Amino acid sequence: MTKARTRSDAPTKAPANAPTKATVNCYGCQHHFITHDKNKPYGCRAFAFKGPMLPSRTVFNVTGTECAYFKQKSDFAAKWRHRS
């Protein structure tokens, strides 16, 4: 006799559009910028495009790899933004 499979026993499968690994966080990148276009609010200066999703997500969807141009923002920029 075999045990009936319940939902908790069933193997989980990621959705087709889910990334296979962690993606780059564009908010920490020097090339990322916010546009004033409500249909394309995110941009990347390195790839020279604007879009409706974060640029790292767009790059991953198109190429299947992480962003090659990610460059961490400098400490100076972070401190300047959080000044009193």
N, C-alpha and C positions, 0 to 999 in steps of 0.2 A: 504494500500500500504506500502510495506517495502522498506527501503532505501538499495540500493546496497552497498555491503561492498567493501571498497577500501583497498589498501595495508596498509595505515596508520591506518585503523580501525581494521585490522586483529590482532588477539592475537599473541604475539611473543612466540616462543618456543626455548629454548636453544638446541644446538646440543647435540647429545647423548654422545659425549666424553667430554663435558664441565663439570668442577667441580661444585658441588652443593653448595659449600661454598669456602671462601678464603683459599688458601693453604699457607703453611709455605714458607718463603723465605730462601732458602738454602744458599744464599750468606752471610747471617748474622749468620750462624751456625758454631760452632767449628768443627763439624764432616765433613763438606763439603770440598772437594778438587777437583782440576782440574787435570786431567790426561794428558798424552802426547799421548794417543791413539785417533786417529782421529775418530774412529767409536764409541768409548765410552769415551767422553770427561769429564763426570761428575762422581764423586764418593762420597761415604758416608763411613766414617770409622766406625760408629756405627753399620750399617747394613752389613758392609764388602762387598760392591759390587760396580761395575762401570756400567755405562749405557749411552745410547744416550740422555736421558732426565735428567732434574734435579731430584735428588733422591726423593725429596718430591712429585713430580709428579708421579714417579714410585710407591712409597708407596701408594699414594692415589688411583691409578689405580688398584693396586693389592688388597689392603685391604678395600678400601672405607672409610678410616679414615685418619686424619692428622697424620703426623710423631710424634711418641711418644718419640723420642730421640732428638728432637730439643733442642739445648743449645746455647743461645746467646753468640756471641764472646765477649771476655773481652774488656774493655776500653783500657787496655794496648796494646793489639794487634792492635786495630784501630789507636791509637796514634803512635805506632811504624811504621806502614805502611805509615803514612802521615807526617813523619818527613822531615825536609828540609836538 
